[in-house]
Amino acid sequence: MERTNVLRFRTLCRSAMVIWIWNGFSALGTVYHSDGSAASVQALNDQILNGDTITIPAGTFTWRTKVTITKGITLQGAGVGSSIIKDAVNGMPLIQIGLVANNLTRITGIEFQDGGRSINELGGIIQITGSNTNGSKLRMDHCKINDLNGMIVAETVIGVMDHNTFIRATRNGSSVVIYDSNWNGATNGDASWADPTQFGSDRFLFLEDNVFQNNGPGQPGATDAYAGARFVVRNNQIFDRLVQTHGTESTGRPRGTRAVEVYNNTFVGSDRNRFVGGLRSGILLFHHNTISGFWTGSTEF
């Protein structure tokens, strides 16, 4: 396949921490155009290099087999509503991503819809595994996660999910589930609990400038977290959804959530309950949020 050097898309981000994520990575790469099928994307991943880009054209594509991303690449669609991937995989992730040391992996401009997955994928429809020690980074941005039968699962991921829309209508489960089981190379989140909290640093998964919608009953989680998880929720619009975590009462040996910061979000309820979230372990900083539509005088975290 002929390779043509092009300037890779560089995004100007409002957050200083997000800008830091881009520093140190090459701006040069090669763009390869898939036909939108899972087989085409997988074949390209298997032969390209870190820093390259795989595009998905406009259209609707039903994926029935898992795509495994093993390179520090950009998977770039033509935009929400244009490039649509329908999840028809069962018993495994739709996309499994292994972040690469000293590289950024980016998913952008794609709408994900349910395509007939029969069982809720608690292990992650989009499953991302990284490290807090090897310089690997994630950015997932300008995507739409539209009522999938499962969730996004991030295991020991440093990076950002920004400018996405997460819609829940008929499915159960939280949109993004965070683990830091393997923090500092350990297991069960033990080393995350032994480490300083490090609020104000980049040592978190940042969820920012997203919209979390709930078009169904109840008030499900925008987030959930286990095993030493560390994450920040900021500058989001959250409609009838919760920022929630878990502790050892549900996981047993793996530790509970380690550290969470929630600020500058807008929580809008429709009088379903008094809670905007729940913390079952760890440390929480909750400040400068705007809250409306919860039980009058009873808003709690």
Backbone bond lengths (Angstrom), bond angles and torsions (degrees), N, CA, C in turn:
res aa  C-N    CA-C-N  psi(-1)  N-CA   C-N-CA  omega(-1)  CA-C   N-CA-C  phi
1 M - - - 1.466 - - 1.530 109.13 -
2 E 1.330 116.05 130.44 1.452 120.23 -178.78 1.517 109.95 -68.42
3 R 1.340 117.27 137.99 1.460 122.10 -179.75 1.516 108.47 -110.53
4 T 1.324 116.60 131.38 1.462 122.47 178.11 1.511 108.44 -125.51
5 N 1.331 116.58 119.89 1.462 119.75 -179.25 1.514 110.61 -70.64
6 V 1.298 115.59 131.75 1.465 121.82 177.24 1.512 107.94 -136.94
7 L 1.302 115.36 160.55 1.463 119.22 172.94 1.514 108.94 -76.31
8 R 1.319 116.26 125.43 1.454 119.81 177.28 1.517 110.03 -75.42
9 F 1.301 113.91 146.90 1.461 120.44 -179.62 1.512 110.73 -57.62
10 R 1.331 115.61 128.45 1.465 121.06 176.29 1.523 108.69 -116.85
11 T 1.296 115.68 130.17 1.451 121.28 -175.40 1.520 110.52 -101.52
12 L 1.339 116.45 133.41 1.456 120.70 172.78 1.513 107.80 -86.63
13 C 1.314 117.05 114.43 1.456 121.51 -174.90 1.526 109.98 -104.38
14 R 1.309 115.65 145.88 1.458 119.69 179.99 1.515 112.30 -73.34
15 S 1.317 117.33 -30.22 1.457 120.14 -174.95 1.521 110.89 -85.89
16 A 1.326 116.32 131.63 1.458 120.09 178.24 1.520 110.97 -61.82
17 M 1.336 116.83 -35.16 1.457 119.42 -179.62 1.512 111.06 -68.48
18 V 1.331 116.86 -35.98 1.457 119.53 177.37 1.521 110.10 -67.69
19 I 1.323 117.31 -41.07 1.460 120.76 177.25 1.523 110.20 -58.70
20 W 1.319 116.49 -40.56 1.469 120.45 178.82 1.514 111.21 -58.00
21 I 1.329 117.27 -35.29 1.453 121.12 -178.72 1.527 111.06 -60.74
22 W 1.328 117.38 -32.82 1.455 119.94 -178.43 1.529 112.39 -79.50
23 N 1.301 118.30 -23.45 1.458 120.41 -175.10 1.521 111.15 -63.26
24 G 1.328 116.23 140.28 1.447 120.74 176.05 1.514 114.67 89.98
25 F 1.350 117.47 -2.96 1.447 119.73 179.73 1.523 109.70 -105.78
26 S 1.319 116.51 144.13 1.452 121.64 -178.34 1.516 111.27 -64.13
27 A 1.331 117.09 139.80 1.455 121.93 176.31 1.523 111.50 -87.34
28 L 1.332 117.75 -4.64 1.449 121.51 -178.03 1.520 109.71 -99.35
29 G 1.325 115.85 143.82 1.450 121.53 177.16 1.512 108.77 -169.28
30 T 1.306 115.87 178.91 1.454 121.85 179.18 1.515 109.01 -118.25
31 V 1.318 116.58 138.89 1.458 121.95 -179.12 1.521 109.41 -100.73
32 Y 1.341 115.65 128.48 1.459 122.03 176.80 1.524 108.35 -119.37
33 H 1.317 116.83 137.37 1.461 121.89 -175.50 1.529 109.70 -103.56
34 S 1.325 116.34 113.26 1.462 120.52 175.26 1.524 109.54 -80.54
35 D 1.344 115.52 170.01 1.467 119.02 174.37 1.530 111.78 -92.71
36 G 1.342 115.76 4.92 1.462 120.73 177.67 1.507 114.65 95.27
37 S 1.324 117.61 -10.53 1.464 120.23 -179.84 1.522 110.54 -83.75
38 A 1.341 115.84 157.82 1.461 120.40 176.65 1.519 110.63 -61.31
39 A 1.336 117.59 -40.01 1.463 121.18 -178.69 1.526 111.49 -63.67
40 S 1.327 116.68 -40.11 1.461 120.45 -179.98 1.519 111.32 -67.07
41 V 1.336 117.28 -43.96 1.464 120.67 179.34 1.521 110.60 -64.27
42 Q 1.346 116.90 -42.14 1.460 119.63 -179.90 1.527 111.52 -64.47
43 A 1.324 116.77 -42.21 1.460 119.93 -179.84 1.522 111.80 -62.79
44 L 1.331 116.57 -39.52 1.455 119.77 178.44 1.525 111.00 -67.55
45 N 1.333 116.70 -44.96 1.475 119.26 177.90 1.521 110.72 -54.21
46 D 1.314 117.30 -39.28 1.453 121.37 -173.33 1.529 112.82 -71.11
47 Q 1.347 117.89 -16.64 1.466 118.61 -176.11 1.522 114.83 -118.92
48 I 1.346 118.44 -7.85 1.461 119.33 -177.05 1.520 110.95 -93.93
49 L 1.328 115.54 -176.91 1.453 121.85 -174.29 1.526 111.34 -114.86
50 N 1.330 115.70 162.05 1.455 119.82 171.83 1.524 109.78 -55.56
51 G 1.326 116.49 138.67 1.456 121.33 -179.92 1.513 113.95 93.94
52 D 1.334 117.77 -9.48 1.457 120.97 179.01 1.531 111.03 -83.61
53 T 1.335 114.99 171.52 1.463 122.05 -178.49 1.523 109.79 -126.64
54 I 1.338 115.92 137.15 1.463 122.52 169.71 1.526 107.02 -111.19
55 T 1.322 118.09 125.26 1.452 121.05 177.90 1.528 110.64 -98.14
56 I 1.321 114.83 150.78 1.462 122.69 172.04 1.522 106.65 -116.14
57 P 1.324 119.11 124.06 1.463 120.68 -175.85 1.522 111.92 -72.15
58 A 1.320 116.03 171.19 1.451 120.82 172.50 1.522 109.05 -64.17
59 G 1.325 115.68 142.79 1.458 120.86 -178.50 1.511 110.25 140.28
60 T 1.320 115.97 174.17 1.461 122.60 177.88 1.522 108.51 -112.18
61 F 1.346 115.46 126.60 1.460 121.33 -173.46 1.521 109.09 -128.85
62 T 1.324 116.54 123.89 1.455 121.45 177.63 1.520 108.90 -95.07
63 W 1.336 114.81 120.10 1.472 120.25 179.75 1.528 108.43 -101.64
64 R 1.338 115.24 124.57 1.463 121.80 178.84 1.526 112.36 -109.20
65 T 1.325 115.99 -4.89 1.457 120.93 177.53 1.526 109.46 -127.54
66 K 1.317 115.66 150.46 1.463 122.29 -178.33 1.519 110.97 -68.93
67 V 1.327 115.95 142.73 1.455 122.75 170.02 1.521 107.82 -107.33
68 T 1.324 116.42 128.03 1.456 122.08 179.42 1.519 109.04 -109.87
69 I 1.322 115.78 116.71 1.465 121.07 179.99 1.520 108.40 -97.61
70 T 1.324 115.03 117.46 1.469 121.10 -175.18 1.518 112.51 -117.06
71 K 1.324 117.63 3.83 1.463 122.31 -179.16 1.525 109.41 -117.59
72 G 1.315 115.71 157.11 1.456 120.29 175.38 1.519 109.48 -82.57
73 I 1.326 115.59 79.95 1.458 121.98 -171.41 1.519 110.75 -121.12
74 T 1.328 115.90 174.99 1.459 123.18 169.07 1.520 108.81 -108.53
75 L 1.326 116.97 126.87 1.464 122.79 171.37 1.523 105.98 -103.95
76 Q 1.331 116.51 109.75 1.462 121.21 -166.63 1.526 111.20 -122.80
77 G 1.335 115.64 119.70 1.451 120.83 174.12 1.515 111.80 -91.01
78 A 1.322 114.85 179.87 1.462 121.50 -179.35 1.514 112.27 -86.81
79 G 1.345 117.24 2.94 1.458 121.67 177.93 1.512 111.82 120.02
80 V 1.338 115.67 156.56 1.461 121.70 177.76 1.522 109.37 -59.34
81 G 1.329 116.53 134.38 1.452 121.71 -177.07 1.510 113.30 86.39
82 S 1.320 117.03 -13.96 1.468 121.20 178.41 1.526 111.30 -105.94
83 S 1.331 117.18 -55.34 1.462 121.20 176.54 1.525 107.95 -100.43
84 I 1.331 116.94 109.49 1.469 122.48 -175.45 1.521 108.66 -119.00
85 I 1.334 115.91 123.50 1.463 121.79 174.58 1.515 107.99 -108.64
86 K 1.347 116.35 123.11 1.455 121.84 179.18 1.524 108.52 -100.90
87 D 1.335 115.51 128.13 1.457 123.18 -174.95 1.526 110.38 -85.25
88 A 1.343 116.22 107.51 1.460 121.53 176.01 1.528 111.04 -120.99
89 V 1.346 115.88 24.27 1.467 121.50 177.52 1.523 107.62 -86.86
90 N 1.327 117.16 148.66 1.456 120.91 175.63 1.519 110.61 -132.16
91 G 1.346 115.53 139.98 1.452 121.10 174.67 1.516 115.41 81.27
92 M 1.328 117.95 5.81 1.461 121.76 -179.51 1.518 108.29 -163.82
93 P 1.331 118.20 170.18 1.464 119.80 179.44 1.525 112.30 -65.86
94 L 1.310 114.92 156.11 1.463 121.59 168.06 1.527 109.19 -73.10
95 I 1.347 115.57 -47.64 1.458 122.09 176.98 1.523 107.97 -130.81
96 Q 1.316 116.48 125.65 1.464 121.94 176.03 1.524 107.65 -113.97
97 I 1.323 116.12 122.13 1.459 121.65 -173.09 1.522 109.43 -117.48
98 G 1.307 115.82 125.30 1.457 121.58 170.61 1.515 108.60 -107.33
99 L 1.323 117.40 109.48 1.461 120.40 -178.49 1.532 110.07 -65.69
100 V 1.317 115.84 147.52 1.467 122.54 -172.02 1.521 109.82 -107.69
101 A 1.301 116.61 136.49 1.469 121.97 -178.98 1.521 111.05 -53.28
102 N 1.337 115.04 133.52 1.471 123.19 176.14 1.522 113.08 60.38
103 N 1.334 116.93 26.42 1.463 121.74 178.33 1.517 110.45 -137.41
104 L 1.327 114.28 155.46 1.455 122.80 174.55 1.523 109.65 -100.24
105 T 1.324 117.07 133.51 1.460 122.64 169.10 1.522 107.60 -110.21
106 R 1.335 116.07 130.11 1.463 120.26 -174.94 1.530 110.22 -128.47
107 I 1.328 116.34 136.14 1.460 123.94 172.79 1.522 106.31 -119.83
108 T 1.343 118.05 122.89 1.463 119.42 -172.76 1.525 111.48 -149.09
109 G 1.332 115.74 146.16 1.456 122.14 169.61 1.510 115.44 70.83
110 I 1.350 117.52 32.57 1.467 121.69 -176.98 1.524 109.56 -126.72
111 E 1.325 116.70 140.08 1.461 121.46 170.51 1.525 108.39 -103.54
112 F 1.332 115.95 128.66 1.464 122.09 179.00 1.527 108.77 -107.70
113 Q 1.333 116.36 127.41 1.463 122.08 179.39 1.521 109.45 -127.19
114 D 1.337 115.68 158.28 1.459 120.56 174.47 1.524 109.18 -70.29
115 G 1.333 115.33 135.22 1.459 120.05 178.59 1.511 112.79 -121.42
116 G 1.350 116.40 16.49 1.453 119.68 176.70 1.508 115.46 117.39
117 R 1.348 118.13 16.19 1.468 119.61 174.81 1.521 108.74 -58.32
118 S 1.341 116.65 127.36 1.465 119.62 -170.88 1.518 113.43 -87.68
119 I 1.340 118.16 -24.61 1.464 121.47 -176.99 1.523 109.10 -123.31
120 N 1.323 116.44 134.89 1.455 121.07 178.03 1.522 110.20 -57.99
121 E 1.337 116.66 123.06 1.463 122.20 -175.98 1.521 110.42 -90.02
122 L 1.332 115.73 88.75 1.455 120.76 -178.52 1.523 111.88 -68.62
123 G 1.324 117.24 -23.44 1.457 120.45 179.36 1.511 114.16 -78.26
124 G 1.327 116.96 -7.46 1.452 120.90 175.93 1.520 113.10 115.50
125 I 1.332 117.31 117.20 1.463 120.70 170.26 1.524 108.92 -70.05
126 I 1.315 115.80 -42.56 1.461 121.16 167.18 1.520 105.62 -110.90
127 Q 1.321 116.08 115.72 1.467 121.90 -172.62 1.524 108.27 -117.83
128 I 1.329 116.12 123.26 1.463 121.48 -173.53 1.530 108.68 -124.11
129 T 1.325 116.37 127.67 1.459 121.69 179.16 1.523 109.14 -123.17
130 G 1.328 116.57 128.38 1.455 120.82 -178.41 1.507 112.23 -137.36
131 S 1.329 115.40 -152.12 1.466 122.57 -179.10 1.525 108.28 -154.94
132 N 1.316 116.34 146.70 1.468 119.53 175.56 1.523 111.92 -92.55
133 T 1.332 117.71 2.07 1.466 120.22 -174.33 1.523 114.60 -118.68
134 N 1.335 119.49 -13.21 1.467 119.59 -171.61 1.523 114.62 -107.22
135 G 1.332 117.94 7.94 1.456 120.47 177.19 1.511 115.16 81.26
136 S 1.325 118.73 7.72 1.461 120.67 176.69 1.528 109.59 -75.50
137 K 1.326 116.44 145.93 1.460 122.38 -177.10 1.531 110.57 -138.79
138 L 1.328 114.87 154.01 1.467 122.17 175.66 1.508 110.02 -124.03
139 R 1.322 116.44 140.73 1.453 121.25 161.06 1.527 108.20 -133.90
140 M 1.333 116.51 125.80 1.462 123.01 172.46 1.515 106.39 -122.47
141 D 1.335 117.47 116.81 1.461 119.88 -170.47 1.526 111.81 -145.48
142 H 1.336 114.25 153.70 1.462 122.80 174.99 1.528 111.61 52.85
143 C 1.342 115.14 41.26 1.462 122.05 175.30 1.529 109.49 -114.22
144 K 1.327 115.61 166.41 1.461 121.59 174.99 1.513 107.92 -127.86
145 I 1.335 115.57 124.70 1.455 122.57 179.45 1.527 106.10 -107.36
146 N 1.324 116.03 100.91 1.461 121.40 -164.96 1.525 111.08 -106.83
147 D 1.330 116.55 90.88 1.460 124.13 170.95 1.526 112.77 54.60
148 L 1.325 116.39 49.81 1.455 120.80 176.89 1.524 110.61 -72.54
149 N 1.326 115.56 155.26 1.464 121.13 178.31 1.528 109.31 -89.18
150 G 1.317 114.80 61.31 1.455 122.26 -176.09 1.514 109.47 158.50
151 M 1.302 117.62 -160.60 1.460 120.52 -170.27 1.523 110.92 -144.46
152 I 1.317 115.78 172.87 1.454 122.10 170.25 1.526 107.28 -91.97
153 V 1.311 116.89 130.21 1.466 121.83 179.73 1.520 108.84 -119.48
154 A 1.330 115.94 124.71 1.467 122.44 -179.84 1.519 108.76 -116.02
155 E 1.329 116.88 118.79 1.465 122.76 -179.60 1.523 109.72 -110.61
156 T 1.337 114.89 111.44 1.464 122.77 178.26 1.528 110.52 52.49
157 V 1.330 114.33 59.83 1.465 122.02 -176.21 1.524 109.73 -113.45
158 I 1.320 115.84 128.33 1.455 122.53 170.34 1.528 107.10 -103.26
159 G 1.328 117.32 125.38 1.455 118.11 -178.81 1.509 111.96 160.28
160 V 1.337 115.76 -154.54 1.459 121.15 -172.79 1.521 110.44 -146.29
161 M 1.336 115.79 141.53 1.458 124.12 166.59 1.521 106.47 -117.05
162 D 1.331 117.06 112.91 1.461 119.51 -172.56 1.526 111.64 -138.12
163 H 1.335 114.22 150.47 1.468 122.80 175.90 1.529 112.29 57.93
164 N 1.337 115.44 36.36 1.454 121.41 174.80 1.523 110.19 -105.69
165 T 1.326 116.11 160.37 1.460 122.03 172.28 1.521 108.22 -117.92
166 F 1.334 115.94 124.55 1.458 122.32 179.75 1.526 107.72 -112.47
167 I 1.330 116.66 115.43 1.459 121.20 -176.89 1.521 109.33 -112.31
168 R 1.301 115.91 130.31 1.452 122.45 172.47 1.526 107.20 -118.81
169 A 1.352 116.54 127.35 1.463 120.61 178.78 1.524 110.16 -124.16
170 T 1.324 117.13 -63.81 1.461 120.81 -175.68 1.516 113.27 -114.87
171 R 1.325 118.09 -11.47 1.454 121.32 -174.19 1.519 111.82 -90.67
172 N 1.336 115.58 157.79 1.459 121.29 177.59 1.523 110.15 -98.50
173 G 1.324 115.41 164.93 1.450 120.24 174.79 1.513 112.95 100.74
174 S 1.315 114.76 161.71 1.457 122.00 179.18 1.524 110.16 -82.34
175 S 1.337 116.46 158.72 1.467 120.30 -178.55 1.514 111.91 -73.71
176 V 1.347 117.48 -47.70 1.464 121.88 -176.70 1.526 108.40 -126.03
177 V 1.322 116.58 125.37 1.459 122.11 179.15 1.526 108.01 -116.69
178 I 1.339 115.83 125.89 1.462 121.88 -172.65 1.522 110.20 -112.41
179 Y 1.326 115.49 132.68 1.462 123.92 171.83 1.530 107.95 -125.30
180 D 1.320 116.55 149.49 1.463 121.80 166.74 1.524 108.91 -131.12
181 S 1.318 114.78 47.21 1.467 121.38 -177.54 1.516 112.14 -55.73
182 N 1.345 115.73 -41.34 1.461 120.67 -170.20 1.528 113.23 -99.05
183 W 1.312 117.02 21.66 1.465 121.59 -179.75 1.523 110.54 -53.05
184 N 1.329 115.94 131.02 1.472 122.85 -179.08 1.531 112.56 54.98
185 G 1.341 115.38 28.61 1.456 120.18 174.87 1.505 115.46 79.36
186 A 1.314 118.61 6.63 1.457 121.61 -179.34 1.527 110.05 -91.01
187 T 1.319 117.72 -162.41 1.462 123.20 177.95 1.519 109.26 -133.25
188 N 1.328 115.59 162.88 1.465 123.33 172.72 1.524 114.42 63.67
189 G 1.349 117.71 10.73 1.454 120.31 -177.78 1.508 114.18 78.08
190 D 1.348 117.37 9.10 1.468 120.49 -177.23 1.527 111.61 -59.32
191 A 1.337 117.27 -45.17 1.469 120.21 -176.02 1.518 111.85 -72.65
192 S 1.326 117.59 -26.45 1.461 119.67 175.28 1.524 110.42 -65.45
193 W 1.324 116.16 -38.00 1.462 120.08 177.72 1.527 111.71 -72.59
194 A 1.317 117.25 -28.47 1.466 120.06 179.13 1.522 112.24 -79.31
195 D 1.336 117.36 -21.41 1.460 123.02 -177.55 1.527 110.93 -81.03
196 P 1.342 118.48 151.39 1.462 120.04 171.89 1.527 111.30 -58.17
197 T 1.319 116.19 157.74 1.464 120.57 -176.24 1.524 112.28 -64.45
198 Q 1.323 117.92 -44.29 1.464 123.94 175.64 1.533 113.76 67.03
199 F 1.329 117.50 31.85 1.464 119.27 171.48 1.525 109.34 -55.42
200 G 1.315 116.33 141.76 1.454 121.50 -179.48 1.509 114.22 90.64
201 S 1.332 117.11 -3.20 1.470 121.05 178.49 1.528 109.15 -103.24
202 D 1.328 115.73 -176.06 1.464 120.82 177.53 1.527 111.45 -89.98
203 R 1.325 119.47 6.40 1.459 122.50 -171.38 1.521 112.92 -80.94
204 F 1.328 116.36 47.52 1.457 122.62 -177.68 1.524 109.52 -145.55
205 L 1.321 116.07 165.77 1.457 121.94 162.39 1.516 106.81 -94.31
206 F 1.343 116.16 122.40 1.458 122.29 -176.68 1.523 110.10 -98.94
207 L 1.331 116.30 126.76 1.462 122.61 171.09 1.518 106.41 -108.81
208 E 1.342 117.49 109.37 1.457 119.10 -172.49 1.522 111.65 -144.49
209 D 1.335 114.42 147.12 1.463 122.83 177.43 1.524 112.18 58.67
210 N 1.337 116.21 32.74 1.462 121.34 176.61 1.523 110.58 -102.99
211 V 1.329 115.33 167.47 1.457 122.72 171.46 1.525 107.48 -119.57
212 F 1.337 116.20 124.49 1.462 122.50 175.50 1.527 107.96 -110.74
213 Q 1.318 116.70 112.15 1.459 121.71 -177.51 1.521 110.30 -109.34
214 N 1.328 115.44 152.99 1.458 121.79 174.80 1.525 107.78 -132.25
215 N 1.318 116.16 107.42 1.457 121.14 179.90 1.519 112.23 -101.01
216 G 1.335 116.61 12.65 1.450 121.32 -179.38 1.518 111.60 -122.85
217 P 1.325 117.95 -165.85 1.461 121.45 -178.68 1.520 112.07 -78.67
218 G 1.338 115.05 170.78 1.454 120.62 174.89 1.510 113.12 69.24
219 Q 1.326 115.69 -165.02 1.455 122.34 178.91 1.531 108.50 -141.61
220 P 1.328 117.35 79.99 1.464 121.35 -176.47 1.519 111.78 -74.21
221 G 1.315 115.13 171.84 1.452 120.30 -178.03 1.514 113.43 -77.23
222 A 1.323 115.46 139.15 1.459 119.73 162.43 1.518 108.44 -74.74
223 T 1.345 115.58 -34.94 1.463 122.21 179.24 1.523 110.09 -132.27
224 D 1.323 114.32 162.09 1.449 122.99 161.28 1.528 106.16 -147.21
225 A 1.346 117.06 164.35 1.465 117.83 -172.67 1.521 110.34 -159.97
226 Y 1.338 114.79 148.82 1.460 123.14 -176.68 1.528 109.70 -148.17
227 A 1.329 116.34 171.37 1.469 124.75 162.14 1.526 113.73 52.87
228 G 1.341 115.88 54.11 1.462 119.62 175.76 1.514 114.91 77.71
229 A 1.328 117.24 19.44 1.466 121.69 -174.70 1.521 112.14 -59.05
230 R 1.339 114.63 143.10 1.461 123.29 176.36 1.524 107.10 -132.29
231 F 1.336 117.33 121.06 1.454 118.97 179.72 1.520 110.95 -154.61
232 V 1.335 114.28 159.58 1.463 122.88 -179.69 1.521 108.29 -124.14
233 V 1.329 116.21 133.71 1.468 122.79 176.20 1.524 106.88 -118.84
234 R 1.341 117.55 113.20 1.460 119.70 -175.95 1.538 110.95 -147.23
235 N 1.328 114.04 146.31 1.468 122.14 173.48 1.528 112.92 62.24
236 N 1.335 116.75 29.81 1.461 120.80 179.16 1.520 111.42 -102.85
237 Q 1.330 116.20 160.05 1.457 123.47 168.53 1.526 107.20 -106.64
238 I 1.327 116.49 121.47 1.462 121.71 -171.06 1.526 108.09 -125.64
239 F 1.331 115.95 113.20 1.460 122.32 -174.21 1.532 109.96 -110.05
240 D 1.345 116.38 113.18 1.466 122.67 177.83 1.530 112.19 52.10
241 R 1.334 115.61 42.01 1.448 120.69 176.97 1.524 109.22 -138.66
242 L 1.323 115.91 163.57 1.457 122.20 -173.84 1.521 111.73 -115.76
243 V 1.331 116.63 148.81 1.463 121.78 162.81 1.522 105.48 -96.06
244 Q 1.329 115.63 107.47 1.461 118.76 -173.54 1.524 110.90 -131.94
245 T 1.347 114.88 162.10 1.468 122.17 179.65 1.520 109.04 -139.87
246 H 1.339 115.73 172.77 1.454 121.54 174.50 1.525 110.56 -124.59
247 G 1.311 114.63 159.07 1.456 122.43 175.49 1.510 110.57 -120.41
248 T 1.324 116.69 -165.02 1.464 120.78 -175.43 1.521 112.86 -74.77
249 E 1.330 118.14 -7.16 1.466 119.27 178.58 1.524 111.66 -66.29
250 S 1.339 117.20 -19.27 1.466 119.83 -178.97 1.517 113.07 -114.17
251 T 1.332 117.72 -21.32 1.466 120.12 -175.11 1.518 113.59 -102.88
252 G 1.319 118.42 -19.63 1.453 120.26 -177.42 1.515 111.62 79.41
253 R 1.338 117.41 -118.67 1.471 121.10 -174.94 1.530 114.04 -63.05
254 P 1.333 121.23 -44.87 1.479 118.92 178.85 1.519 111.40 -58.25
255 R 1.317 115.99 141.38 1.459 121.43 -178.76 1.525 111.13 -65.83
256 G 1.319 115.67 166.29 1.450 121.31 173.83 1.526 110.92 -83.18
257 T 1.316 115.69 -173.53 1.462 122.22 -179.28 1.528 109.97 -65.61
258 R 1.353 116.24 141.94 1.470 121.11 -174.10 1.519 113.06 -94.67
259 A 1.367 118.53 -51.03 1.469 120.21 -172.73 1.524 110.25 -155.25
260 V 1.343 114.95 133.27 1.464 121.38 -178.57 1.521 108.71 -137.55
261 E 1.333 116.18 136.89 1.464 121.18 172.39 1.523 108.08 -124.57
262 V 1.331 116.25 129.62 1.469 122.85 -176.84 1.517 107.79 -129.89
263 Y 1.359 117.26 112.94 1.454 118.09 -178.06 1.530 111.75 -154.82
264 N 1.324 114.54 157.10 1.470 123.68 178.32 1.522 112.91 58.13
265 N 1.329 117.08 29.15 1.456 121.14 175.98 1.520 110.45 -99.28
266 T 1.315 116.13 158.04 1.453 122.27 172.30 1.523 108.26 -112.07
267 F 1.334 116.14 113.91 1.463 122.35 176.95 1.529 108.27 -99.86
268 V 1.314 117.06 123.40 1.462 121.96 179.03 1.526 108.14 -123.05
269 G 1.339 116.31 118.56 1.455 121.20 178.78 1.512 111.40 -109.00
270 S 1.338 115.05 170.55 1.464 120.87 175.19 1.524 109.64 -124.03
271 D 1.345 114.64 44.38 1.459 123.37 174.53 1.529 112.95 61.48
272 R 1.345 116.10 38.81 1.461 119.96 -179.19 1.524 112.32 -89.39
273 N 1.330 117.73 -33.15 1.460 121.53 174.91 1.518 108.97 -164.68
274 R 1.330 117.20 -170.43 1.464 120.41 -175.99 1.527 112.92 -103.41
275 F 1.331 117.66 -0.68 1.465 120.66 -172.06 1.521 111.89 -100.53
276 V 1.331 116.43 139.02 1.456 121.28 168.62 1.528 110.69 -105.72
277 G 1.337 116.38 -4.18 1.455 119.35 177.95 1.507 111.39 174.95
278 G 1.343 114.96 -177.68 1.451 120.31 179.35 1.510 111.34 -155.53
279 L 1.326 116.77 137.61 1.464 123.41 178.93 1.515 108.12 -120.93
280 R 1.338 116.99 121.60 1.459 121.12 -178.06 1.526 112.99 -104.49
281 S 1.328 116.50 -8.80 1.462 119.92 175.28 1.511 108.44 -164.73
282 G 1.334 116.70 164.34 1.449 121.10 173.43 1.512 114.61 85.99
283 I 1.341 115.23 -161.27 1.454 123.42 -174.75 1.522 108.94 -116.50
284 L 1.316 116.33 136.37 1.460 122.21 179.68 1.519 110.24 -124.48
285 L 1.343 116.29 132.45 1.457 122.73 165.51 1.520 106.79 -110.89
286 F 1.325 117.26 117.41 1.474 122.86 -176.27 1.522 107.30 -128.33
287 H 1.349 116.57 112.28 1.465 117.77 -173.98 1.530 110.85 -157.45
288 H 1.328 114.69 155.46 1.465 124.02 174.01 1.533 112.49 54.60
289 N 1.346 115.91 40.29 1.451 120.91 173.99 1.528 109.62 -102.53
290 T 1.316 116.86 150.34 1.462 123.03 176.14 1.522 108.40 -106.11
291 I 1.338 116.77 124.16 1.464 121.88 -172.07 1.519 109.45 -127.36
292 S 1.335 116.74 130.63 1.460 121.33 176.86 1.524 109.79 -148.71
293 G 1.335 116.37 155.79 1.451 121.96 173.32 1.509 115.57 84.29
294 F 1.347 117.73 10.98 1.447 120.82 175.29 1.534 108.49 -100.02
295 W 1.316 116.91 170.98 1.454 119.64 -175.35 1.516 110.00 -52.59
296 T 1.301 116.09 126.69 1.453 122.43 -172.48 1.519 111.59 -54.49
297 G 1.319 115.11 124.77 1.459 120.83 175.97 1.496 114.97 74.94
298 S 1.349 117.82 8.51 1.464 119.30 -173.08 1.523 113.80 -128.31
299 T 1.321 117.47 16.43 1.456 119.48 -177.29 1.521 110.53 -63.70
300 E 1.319 116.17 130.22 1.457 121.72 -177.64 1.508 109.66 -138.08
301 F 1.345 114.80 158.64 1.460 120.99 168.93 1.521 107.69 -118.77
